[in-house]
């Protein structure tokens, strides 16, 4: 019974029409300036993280290509060994 009451109260509270700050010029101006300031602070960290992720991704790709090539070489050597054994 308590849960039904809690759900009803939350439903009524969430139905309030909040002020739409997106239409307020001053609010948008402040938010934009804060966003730009924080972005300038974070840009070096984001760039560094991007560089690290790029290097890791390239390393992973190179490793997978090398693994495929090794498997291909092993398969070729296996086939040659079988052909030489059959002669």
Secondary structure, DSSP 8 states (H G I E B T S, - for coil): -HHHHHHHHHHHHHTS----GGG-HHHHHHHHHHHHHHHHHHHHHHHHHHHHHHHHHHHHHHHHHHHHHHHHHHHHHHHHHHHHHH-
